[in-house]
Amino acid sequence: MVQRFHWKNRIERAWRERSILWLSGVRRVGKTYLCRSLDKVEYFDCELPRTRRMMEDPQSFLEDLRGSRVVLDEIHRLDNPSQLLKIAADHFPDLRLLATGSSTLGASRKFKDTLTGRKRDLWLTPMSLADLEAFGRAELDHRFLRGGLPPFFMAEKLPEADFQEWSDSYWAKDVQELFRLERRSSFQRFAELVWAQSGGVFEATRFTRPCEVSRQTISNYLGVLEATFVAHVIRPFSTHRPTEIVAAPKVYGFDTGFVCYHRGWSRLRPEDRGLLWEHFVLNELQAVRQQRTIRYWRNKRGNEVDFVIAPRKAAPIAIECKWSANDFDAKNLLTFRRQYAEGENFVVARDIERSYRRTYDGTQVRFVSLPALARALEELDPSNS
């Protein structure tokens, strides 16, 4: 059994802070496997009818588990999951309970109470750098093409049929059960286009004709993809200056494997790796920071900074992603810093082993590896790490 110690340690730390932990993440990202690998836990699969019958009287069910470490997998299958979690939080403080689901706790009509202040949230992202070490295979091209879902990553051959099977299961078990959408073909076509165009600026009107739905429906579809972690909506960083893009978000598909599959990439060209590296950096930032508050910056002349992090009451942090450090051109970053003079600047590149600094027109830039970037951000903004 692969031991994902990075995530197991996060769970243990979260349980020390709150008795209730909500573990979310996309289908097949490894939630069940991770939960079963925890030490001394009572595991319950809520997809099984007999398990759901056991929980029809939540108080009696929890009474029998006092002092235990409990996993309730796929808890959204219960009729009233938030009731059980609230009872556990309020009346069984010696119980440590981990509940899993594919979406955020408040995404479904089933959750009448989001348990604010009673729980800790943990987002299991597709495989991060720590996971590559755990699985014993660190080649980035393999991670890019197969993606970060462990069954896809570990398959002997590129699992092309599995991508469609995953989409079918996602529609049936996540979208339909949680959101009750109609027009499956339109929604799935939209998801496919998001993956194929991943990393670009999102304009809803571009999707209305191929999906044969209204602009409002496209916006609703995007909301579903975001709530279920299948798409990441990166909104502009702005102080509403006249020259800035203030509304149009960029949308990233959740996983490089799905991006490659829907772009028809079975082998990577040199020009493909830069985009996939950008996706991988975003995934790493989300895994480490457990936040969806990353932004990007762009002005109306097309100057753009890949990612911007704006800590509370602190200067914005600018991050540029480059497959090779030699590809970095300071023009966009300097344009950004003419608007926002204060703040740290990073270039994160695959070929950097030891961090270093360079100065461009008086602006200092730190060149770092991806692990070094994560450590630096934790020092600059520890509250969000």
C-alpha positions as a Markdown table, in Angstrom:
| # | Residue | x | y | z |
|---|---|---|---|---|
| 1 | Met | 0.0 | 0.0 | 0.0 |
| 2 | Val | 1.4 | 3.4 | -1.0 |
| 3 | Gln | 1.6 | 5.7 | 2.1 |
| 4 | Arg | 0.6 | 9.2 | 1.3 |
| 5 | Phe | 2.3 | 10.6 | 4.4 |
| 6 | His | 1.9 | 14.3 | 3.3 |
| 7 | Trp | -1.9 | 13.9 | 3.4 |
| 8 | Lys | -2.1 | 11.6 | 6.4 |
| 9 | Asn | -0.1 | 14.2 | 8.4 |
| 10 | Arg | -2.5 | 16.9 | 7.3 |
| 11 | Ile | -5.4 | 14.9 | 8.5 |
| 12 | Glu | -3.8 | 14.3 | 11.9 |
| 13 | Arg | -3.1 | 18.0 | 12.3 |
| 14 | Ala | -6.6 | 18.9 | 11.3 |
| 15 | Trp | -8.1 | 16.5 | 13.8 |
| 16 | Arg | -6.1 | 18.1 | 16.6 |
| 17 | Glu | -7.8 | 21.4 | 15.8 |
| 18 | Arg | -11.4 | 20.1 | 15.2 |
| 19 | Ser | -13.2 | 16.9 | 15.8 |
| 20 | Ile | -15.0 | 17.0 | 12.4 |
| 21 | Leu | -13.0 | 17.0 | 9.2 |
| 22 | Trp | -14.5 | 17.4 | 5.7 |
| 23 | Leu | -12.3 | 15.8 | 3.0 |
| 24 | Ser | -13.2 | 16.8 | -0.6 |
| 25 | Gly | -11.8 | 16.2 | -4.0 |
| 26 | Val | -12.8 | 14.9 | -7.4 |
| 27 | Arg | -13.9 | 11.4 | -8.1 |
| 28 | Arg | -11.0 | 8.8 | -8.1 |
| 29 | Val | -8.5 | 11.3 | -6.6 |
| 30 | Gly | -7.8 | 8.8 | -3.8 |
| 31 | Lys | -10.1 | 9.8 | -0.9 |
| 32 | Thr | -11.2 | 6.3 | -0.1 |
| 33 | Tyr | -7.7 | 4.8 | -0.4 |
| 34 | Leu | -6.3 | 7.6 | 1.8 |
| 35 | Cys | -9.1 | 7.1 | 4.4 |
| 36 | Arg | -8.5 | 3.3 | 4.5 |
| 37 | Ser | -4.8 | 3.8 | 5.1 |
| 38 | Leu | -5.3 | 5.8 | 8.3 |
| 39 | Asp | -4.4 | 4.2 | 11.6 |
| 40 | Lys | -7.2 | 2.7 | 13.8 |
| 41 | Val | -10.2 | 4.0 | 12.0 |
| 42 | Glu | -13.8 | 2.7 | 11.7 |
| 43 | Tyr | -14.7 | 2.9 | 8.0 |
| 44 | Phe | -18.3 | 3.2 | 6.7 |
| 45 | Asp | -19.2 | 3.4 | 3.0 |
| 46 | Cys | -22.3 | 5.5 | 2.8 |
| 47 | Glu | -23.0 | 4.3 | -0.8 |
| 48 | Leu | -24.1 | 0.9 | 0.8 |
| 49 | Pro | -27.8 | 0.8 | 1.7 |
| 50 | Arg | -27.1 | -1.2 | 4.9 |
| 51 | Thr | -24.7 | 1.5 | 6.0 |
| 52 | Arg | -27.3 | 4.2 | 5.5 |
| 53 | Arg | -29.8 | 2.2 | 7.5 |
| 54 | Met | -27.3 | 2.1 | 10.4 |
| 55 | Met | -27.3 | 6.0 | 10.4 |
| 56 | Glu | -31.1 | 6.6 | 10.4 |
| 57 | Asp | -30.8 | 7.3 | 14.1 |
| 58 | Pro | -27.6 | 9.5 | 14.2 |
| 59 | Gln | -27.4 | 9.8 | 18.0 |
| 60 | Ser | -27.5 | 6.0 | 18.6 |
| 61 | Phe | -25.1 | 5.4 | 15.8 |
| 62 | Leu | -22.6 | 7.9 | 17.3 |
| 63 | Glu | -23.1 | 6.6 | 20.8 |
| 64 | Asp | -21.6 | 3.3 | 19.8 |
| 65 | Leu | -18.5 | 5.0 | 18.4 |
| 66 | Arg | -17.5 | 7.3 | 21.3 |
| 67 | Gly | -13.8 | 7.9 | 21.4 |
| 68 | Ser | -13.2 | 6.3 | 18.0 |
| 69 | Arg | -11.7 | 7.6 | 14.8 |
| 70 | Val | -14.5 | 7.3 | 12.2 |
| 71 | Val | -14.6 | 7.7 | 8.4 |
| 72 | Leu | -17.9 | 8.3 | 6.6 |
| 73 | Asp | -17.1 | 7.9 | 2.9 |
| 74 | Glu | -19.5 | 9.5 | 0.3 |
| 75 | Ile | -21.5 | 11.1 | 3.1 |
| 76 | His | -23.7 | 13.0 | 0.7 |
| 77 | Arg | -25.5 | 9.8 | 0.0 |
| 78 | Leu | -27.3 | 10.2 | 3.4 |
| 79 | Asp | -30.7 | 11.9 | 3.4 |
| 80 | Asn | -29.6 | 14.6 | 5.9 |
| 81 | Pro | -25.8 | 14.4 | 6.2 |
| 82 | Ser | -25.3 | 17.8 | 7.9 |
| 83 | Gln | -27.6 | 16.6 | 10.8 |
| 84 | Leu | -25.3 | 13.7 | 11.7 |
| 85 | Leu | -22.1 | 15.9 | 11.4 |
| 86 | Lys | -23.7 | 18.6 | 13.6 |
| 87 | Ile | -24.7 | 16.1 | 16.3 |
| 88 | Ala | -21.2 | 14.7 | 16.2 |
| 89 | Ala | -19.6 | 18.1 | 16.6 |
| 90 | Asp | -21.8 | 19.3 | 19.3 |
| 91 | His | -22.4 | 16.2 | 21.5 |
| 92 | Phe | -19.4 | 13.9 | 20.8 |
| 93 | Pro | -16.3 | 15.9 | 21.3 |
| 94 | Asp | -14.2 | 12.8 | 21.9 |
| 95 | Leu | -15.1 | 11.4 | 18.5 |
| 96 | Arg | -12.8 | 12.1 | 15.5 |
| 97 | Leu | -14.9 | 12.0 | 12.4 |
| 98 | Leu | -13.8 | 12.4 | 8.8 |
| 99 | Ala | -16.5 | 12.7 | 6.1 |
| 100 | Thr | -15.7 | 12.6 | 2.4 |
| 101 | Gly | -17.5 | 14.0 | -0.7 |
| 102 | Ser | -16.6 | 15.0 | -4.2 |
| 103 | Ser | -17.8 | 18.6 | -3.8 |
| 104 | Thr | -17.7 | 21.3 | -1.2 |
| 105 | Leu | -19.9 | 20.9 | 1.8 |
| 106 | Gly | -22.3 | 23.7 | 0.8 |
| 107 | Ala | -22.6 | 22.7 | -2.9 |
| 108 | Ser | -25.6 | 20.4 | -2.5 |
| 109 | Arg | -29.2 | 21.1 | -1.3 |
| 110 | Lys | -28.8 | 18.1 | 1.0 |
| 111 | Phe | -26.4 | 20.1 | 3.3 |
| 112 | Lys | -28.7 | 22.4 | 5.2 |
| 113 | Asp | -25.9 | 23.4 | 7.6 |
| 114 | Thr | -22.3 | 24.1 | 6.4 |
| 115 | Leu | -21.0 | 23.6 | 10.0 |
| 116 | Thr | -19.2 | 26.9 | 10.1 |
| 117 | Gly | -16.8 | 26.9 | 13.1 |
| 118 | Arg | -17.3 | 23.2 | 13.8 |
| 119 | Lys | -15.1 | 21.5 | 11.2 |
| 120 | Arg | -11.8 | 21.7 | 9.3 |
| 121 | Asp | -11.8 | 21.4 | 5.5 |
| 122 | Leu | -9.1 | 19.5 | 3.6 |
| 123 | Trp | -9.0 | 19.4 | -0.2 |
| 124 | Leu | -7.3 | 16.4 | -1.7 |
| 125 | Thr | -5.9 | 17.6 | -5.0 |
| 126 | Pro | -4.6 | 15.5 | -7.9 |
| 127 | Met | -1.1 | 14.2 | -7.2 |
| 128 | Ser | 1.3 | 16.8 | -6.0 |
| 129 | Leu | 5.1 | 16.7 | -5.8 |
| 130 | Ala | 4.9 | 14.9 | -2.4 |
| 131 | Asp | 2.7 | 12.3 | -4.1 |
| 132 | Leu | 5.1 | 11.7 | -6.9 |
| 133 | Glu | 7.7 | 10.8 | -4.3 |
| 134 | Ala | 5.3 | 8.5 | -2.5 |
| 135 | Phe | 4.3 | 6.7 | -5.7 |
| 136 | Gly | 8.0 | 6.4 | -6.7 |
| 137 | Arg | 7.7 | 7.9 | -10.2 |
| 138 | Ala | 8.8 | 11.5 | -10.5 |
| 139 | Glu | 8.9 | 12.0 | -14.4 |
| 140 | Leu | 6.9 | 15.1 | -15.1 |
| 141 | Asp | 6.0 | 14.1 | -18.7 |
| 142 | His | 4.3 | 10.9 | -17.2 |
| 143 | Arg | 2.4 | 13.0 | -14.7 |
| 144 | Phe | 1.4 | 15.5 | -17.3 |
| 145 | Leu | 0.0 | 12.9 | -19.8 |
| 146 | Arg | -1.6 | 10.5 | -17.3 |
| 147 | Gly | -2.7 | 13.2 | -14.9 |
| 148 | Gly | -2.9 | 13.2 | -11.1 |
| 149 | Leu | -5.6 | 10.6 | -10.4 |
| 150 | Pro | -3.7 | 7.6 | -9.0 |
| 151 | Pro | -5.4 | 4.9 | -11.0 |
| 152 | Phe | -4.7 | 6.8 | -14.2 |
| 153 | Phe | -1.2 | 7.6 | -13.2 |
| 154 | Met | -0.3 | 4.0 | -12.3 |
| 155 | Ala | -1.9 | 2.3 | -15.3 |
| 156 | Glu | 0.4 | 0.4 | -17.6 |
| 157 | Lys | -1.0 | 2.0 | -20.7 |
| 158 | Leu | -2.6 | 5.4 | -21.3 |
| 159 | Pro | -6.2 | 4.7 | -20.0 |
| 160 | Glu | -8.1 | 6.5 | -22.8 |
| 161 | Ala | -11.4 | 4.7 | -22.2 |
| 162 | Asp | -11.1 | 5.6 | -18.5 |
| 163 | Phe | -11.4 | 9.3 | -19.2 |
| 164 | Gln | -14.8 | 8.8 | -20.7 |
| 165 | Glu | -15.8 | 6.4 | -18.0 |
| 166 | Trp | -14.8 | 9.0 | -15.4 |
| 167 | Ser | -16.9 | 11.6 | -17.1 |
| 168 | Asp | -20.0 | 9.3 | -17.2 |
| 169 | Ser | -19.5 | 8.5 | -13.5 |
| 170 | Tyr | -19.1 | 12.2 | -12.6 |
| 171 | Trp | -22.3 | 13.1 | -14.4 |
| 172 | Ala | -24.3 | 10.2 | -12.8 |
| 173 | Lys | -22.9 | 10.3 | -9.2 |
| 174 | Asp | -21.9 | 14.0 | -8.7 |
| 175 | Val | -23.8 | 16.2 | -11.0 |
| 176 | Gln | -27.1 | 14.5 | -11.1 |
| 177 | Glu | -27.3 | 13.6 | -7.4 |
| 178 | Leu | -26.1 | 17.0 | -6.2 |
| 179 | Phe | -27.4 | 19.4 | -8.8 |
| 180 | Arg | -30.1 | 17.7 | -10.8 |
| 181 | Leu | -29.1 | 19.3 | -14.1 |
| 182 | Glu | -30.8 | 18.5 | -17.4 |
| 183 | Arg | -29.3 | 18.1 | -20.9 |
| 184 | Arg | -26.4 | 15.8 | -20.2 |
| 185 | Ser | -25.0 | 16.2 | -23.7 |
| 186 | Ser | -24.7 | 20.0 | -23.4 |
| 187 | Phe | -23.1 | 19.8 | -20.0 |
| 188 | Gln | -20.6 | 17.2 | -21.0 |
| 189 | Arg | -19.8 | 19.1 | -24.2 |
| 190 | Phe | -19.1 | 22.1 | -22.1 |
| 191 | Ala | -16.8 | 20.2 | -19.7 |
| 192 | Glu | -14.9 | 18.8 | -22.7 |
| 193 | Leu | -14.4 | 22.3 | -24.2 |
| 194 | Val | -13.2 | 23.6 | -20.8 |
| 195 | Trp | -10.5 | 20.9 | -20.7 |
| 196 | Ala | -9.5 | 21.5 | -24.3 |
| 197 | Gln | -9.2 | 25.3 | -23.8 |
| 198 | Ser | -7.9 | 25.1 | -20.3 |
| 199 | Gly | -5.7 | 28.0 | -19.1 |
| 200 | Gly | -7.4 | 30.6 | -21.4 |
| 201 | Val | -9.5 | 33.6 | -20.6 |
| 202 | Phe | -13.2 | 32.5 | -20.2 |
| 203 | Glu | -15.9 | 34.1 | -22.3 |
| 204 | Ala | -19.3 | 32.4 | -21.7 |
| 205 | Thr | -20.7 | 33.4 | -25.1 |
| 206 | Arg | -18.1 | 31.3 | -26.9 |
| 207 | Phe | -19.7 | 28.2 | -25.5 |
| 208 | Thr | -23.4 | 28.9 | -26.1 |
| 209 | Arg | -23.5 | 27.8 | -29.8 |
| 210 | Pro | -21.4 | 24.5 | -29.5 |
| 211 | Cys | -23.3 | 23.5 | -26.3 |
| 212 | Glu | -26.7 | 24.8 | -27.6 |
| 213 | Val | -27.6 | 26.5 | -24.3 |
| 214 | Ser | -28.0 | 30.1 | -23.1 |
| 215 | Arg | -25.2 | 32.3 | -21.7 |
| 216 | Gln | -26.8 | 32.0 | -18.2 |
| 217 | Thr | -26.8 | 28.2 | -18.5 |
| 218 | Ile | -23.1 | 28.3 | -19.4 |
| 219 | Ser | -22.5 | 30.3 | -16.2 |
| 220 | Asn | -24.4 | 27.8 | -14.2 |
| 221 | Tyr | -22.4 | 24.9 | -15.7 |
| 222 | Leu | -19.2 | 26.7 | -14.8 |
| 223 | Gly | -20.5 | 27.1 | -11.2 |
| 224 | Val | -21.1 | 23.3 | -11.0 |
| 225 | Leu | -17.6 | 22.5 | -12.4 |
| 226 | Glu | -16.1 | 24.9 | -9.8 |
| 227 | Ala | -18.1 | 23.6 | -6.9 |
| 228 | Thr | -17.0 | 20.0 | -7.7 |
| 229 | Phe | -13.3 | 21.0 | -8.1 |
| 230 | Val | -13.4 | 19.9 | -11.8 |
| 231 | Ala | -12.5 | 23.5 | -13.0 |
| 232 | His | -10.6 | 26.2 | -11.2 |
| 233 | Val | -11.8 | 29.8 | -11.9 |
| 234 | Ile | -8.9 | 32.1 | -11.5 |
| 235 | Arg | -10.3 | 35.6 | -11.3 |
| 236 | Pro | -8.4 | 38.8 | -12.1 |
| 237 | Phe | -6.4 | 40.7 | -9.5 |
| 238 | Ser | -7.3 | 44.3 | -9.8 |
| 239 | Thr | -7.9 | 47.6 | -8.0 |
| 240 | His | -10.2 | 48.7 | -10.8 |
| 241 | Arg | -7.7 | 50.7 | -12.6 |
| 242 | Pro | -8.8 | 51.8 | -16.1 |
| 243 | Thr | -6.1 | 49.8 | -17.9 |
| 244 | Glu | -6.8 | 46.5 | -16.1 |
| 245 | Ile | -8.9 | 43.5 | -16.9 |
| 246 | Val | -11.3 | 43.3 | -14.0 |
| 247 | Ala | -14.0 | 40.8 | -14.8 |
| 248 | Ala | -12.9 | 38.1 | -17.2 |
| 249 | Pro | -11.6 | 35.0 | -15.4 |
| 250 | Lys | -9.2 | 32.3 | -16.6 |
| 251 | Val | -10.4 | 28.7 | -16.3 |
| 252 | Tyr | -8.2 | 25.7 | -15.7 |
| 253 | Gly | -9.2 | 22.1 | -15.9 |
| 254 | Phe | -8.6 | 20.2 | -12.7 |
| 255 | Asp | -6.1 | 17.8 | -14.1 |
| 256 | Thr | -3.4 | 17.7 | -16.8 |
| 257 | Gly | -4.4 | 14.2 | -18.0 |
| 258 | Phe | -7.8 | 15.4 | -19.0 |
| 259 | Val | -6.3 | 18.5 | -20.6 |
| 260 | Cys | -4.0 | 16.3 | -22.7 |
| 261 | Tyr | -6.7 | 13.8 | -23.6 |
| 262 | His | -9.2 | 16.4 | -24.8 |
| 263 | Arg | -6.4 | 18.2 | -26.8 |
| 264 | Gly | -5.5 | 15.0 | -28.4 |
| 265 | Trp | -2.0 | 14.9 | -27.0 |
| 266 | Ser | -0.5 | 11.4 | -26.5 |
| 267 | Arg | 3.1 | 12.7 | -26.8 |
| 268 | Leu | 4.3 | 16.0 | -25.6 |
| 269 | Arg | 6.1 | 18.6 | -27.8 |
| 270 | Pro | 8.4 | 21.1 | -26.2 |
| 271 | Glu | 5.8 | 23.9 | -26.7 |
| 272 | Asp | 3.2 | 21.8 | -24.8 |
| 273 | Arg | 5.1 | 21.6 | -21.5 |
| 274 | Gly | 4.9 | 25.2 | -20.6 |
| 275 | Leu | 1.1 | 25.2 | -20.4 |
| 276 | Leu | 1.1 | 21.9 | -18.5 |
| 277 | Trp | 3.8 | 23.2 | -16.1 |
| 278 | Glu | 1.5 | 26.1 | -15.3 |
| 279 | His | -1.3 | 23.7 | -14.5 |
| 280 | Phe | 1.0 | 21.7 | -12.3 |
| 281 | Val | 2.2 | 24.8 | -10.4 |
| 282 | Leu | -1.4 | 25.8 | -9.8 |
| 283 | Asn | -2.2 | 22.3 | -8.5 |
| 284 | Glu | 0.8 | 22.4 | -6.1 |
| 285 | Leu | -0.1 | 25.8 | -4.8 |
| 286 | Gln | -3.6 | 24.6 | -4.1 |
| 287 | Ala | -2.4 | 21.4 | -2.5 |
| 288 | Val | 0.0 | 23.3 | -0.2 |
| 289 | Arg | -2.1 | 26.4 | 0.5 |
| 290 | Gln | -5.6 | 24.7 | 0.6 |
| 291 | Gln | -7.0 | 27.9 | -0.9 |
| 292 | Arg | -8.9 | 28.9 | -4.0 |
| 293 | Thr | -7.9 | 32.6 | -3.7 |
| 294 | Ile | -5.2 | 32.6 | -6.4 |
| 295 | Arg | -5.6 | 35.4 | -9.0 |
| 296 | Tyr | -4.0 | 36.4 | -12.3 |
| 297 | Trp | -3.3 | 39.9 | -13.6 |
| 298 | Arg | -3.7 | 41.2 | -17.1 |
| 299 | Asn | -4.0 | 44.7 | -18.6 |
| 300 | Lys | -5.8 | 45.8 | -21.8 |
| 301 | Arg | -2.6 | 45.7 | -23.8 |
| 302 | Gly | -2.1 | 42.0 | -23.2 |
| 303 | Asn | 0.5 | 42.1 | -20.5 |
| 304 | Glu | -0.1 | 39.3 | -18.1 |
| 305 | Val | 1.2 | 37.7 | -14.9 |
| 306 | Asp | 0.4 | 34.0 | -14.4 |
| 307 | Phe | -0.6 | 34.1 | -10.8 |
| 308 | Val | -1.0 | 36.7 | -8.1 |
| 309 | Ile | -1.4 | 36.0 | -4.4 |
| 310 | Ala | -2.7 | 38.9 | -2.3 |
| 311 | Pro | -2.2 | 38.1 | 1.5 |
| 312 | Arg | -4.4 | 40.0 | 3.9 |
| 313 | Lys | -3.2 | 43.5 | 4.4 |
| 314 | Ala | 0.0 | 42.8 | 2.5 |
| 315 | Ala | 1.5 | 43.6 | -0.9 |
| 316 | Pro | 0.6 | 41.3 | -3.8 |
| 317 | Ile | 3.0 | 38.4 | -4.7 |
| 318 | Ala | 3.6 | 37.9 | -8.4 |
| 319 | Ile | 4.4 | 34.4 | -9.8 |
| 320 | Glu | 5.5 | 33.6 | -13.3 |
| 321 | Cys | 5.7 | 29.9 | -14.4 |
| 322 | Lys | 8.3 | 28.9 | -16.9 |
| 323 | Trp | 9.3 | 25.4 | -18.1 |
| 324 | Ser | 12.9 | 26.8 | -18.3 |
| 325 | Ala | 14.2 | 29.8 | -16.4 |
| 326 | Asn | 15.9 | 30.9 | -19.7 |
| 327 | Asp | 12.4 | 31.5 | -21.1 |
| 328 | Phe | 11.6 | 34.3 | -18.7 |
| 329 | Asp | 11.1 | 37.8 | -20.1 |
| 330 | Ala | 10.7 | 40.5 | -17.4 |
| 331 | Lys | 8.4 | 42.8 | -19.5 |
| 332 | Asn | 5.1 | 41.6 | -18.1 |
| 333 | Leu | 6.3 | 41.5 | -14.5 |
| 334 | Leu | 7.8 | 45.0 | -14.8 |
| 335 | Thr | 4.6 | 46.3 | -16.2 |
| 336 | Phe | 2.7 | 44.9 | -13.3 |
| 337 | Arg | 5.2 | 46.4 | -10.8 |
| 338 | Arg | 4.7 | 49.8 | -12.3 |
| 339 | Gln | 1.2 | 49.6 | -11.0 |
| 340 | Tyr | 1.9 | 47.7 | -7.8 |
| 341 | Ala | 5.5 | 48.6 | -6.7 |
| 342 | Glu | 5.6 | 46.6 | -3.5 |
| 343 | Gly | 5.6 | 42.8 | -3.2 |
| 344 | Glu | 7.7 | 39.7 | -3.9 |
| 345 | Asn | 8.3 | 38.4 | -7.4 |
| 346 | Phe | 8.9 | 34.8 | -8.2 |
| 347 | Val | 9.8 | 32.8 | -11.3 |
| 348 | Val | 9.2 | 29.1 | -10.8 |
| 349 | Ala | 10.9 | 26.9 | -13.3 |
| 350 | Arg | 11.4 | 23.2 | -13.7 |
| 351 | Asp | 15.2 | 23.4 | -14.3 |
| 352 | Ile | 16.0 | 25.4 | -11.1 |
| 353 | Glu | 17.7 | 23.4 | -8.4 |
| 354 | Arg | 19.1 | 26.2 | -6.3 |
| 355 | Ser | 17.3 | 29.5 | -5.8 |
| 356 | Tyr | 18.9 | 32.7 | -6.9 |
| 357 | Arg | 18.0 | 36.4 | -7.5 |
| 358 | Arg | 18.2 | 38.8 | -10.4 |
| 359 | Thr | 17.4 | 42.5 | -10.7 |
| 360 | Tyr | 15.5 | 44.0 | -13.7 |
| 361 | Asp | 15.3 | 47.9 | -13.8 |
| 362 | Gly | 15.4 | 48.0 | -10.0 |
| 363 | Thr | 12.9 | 45.1 | -9.5 |
| 364 | Gln | 14.3 | 42.1 | -7.7 |
| 365 | Val | 13.1 | 38.7 | -8.9 |
| 366 | Arg | 13.6 | 35.3 | -7.1 |
| 367 | Phe | 14.1 | 32.3 | -9.3 |
| 368 | Val | 13.0 | 29.2 | -7.4 |
| 369 | Ser | 12.0 | 25.5 | -7.8 |
| 370 | Leu | 8.5 | 24.5 | -7.1 |
| 371 | Pro | 9.2 | 23.2 | -3.6 |
| 372 | Ala | 11.2 | 26.3 | -2.8 |
| 373 | Leu | 8.2 | 28.4 | -3.9 |
| 374 | Ala | 5.9 | 26.6 | -1.6 |
| 375 | Arg | 8.2 | 27.2 | 1.3 |
| 376 | Ala | 8.7 | 30.9 | 0.5 |
| 377 | Leu | 4.9 | 31.4 | 0.3 |
| 378 | Glu | 4.4 | 29.8 | 3.7 |
| 379 | Glu | 6.9 | 32.2 | 5.2 |
| 380 | Leu | 5.3 | 35.2 | 3.5 |
| 381 | Asp | 1.7 | 34.2 | 4.2 |
| 382 | Pro | 1.6 | 31.5 | 6.9 |
| 383 | Ser | -2.1 | 32.0 | 7.7 |
| 384 | Asn | -3.0 | 30.5 | 4.3 |
| 385 | Ser | -0.6 | 27.6 | 4.2 |
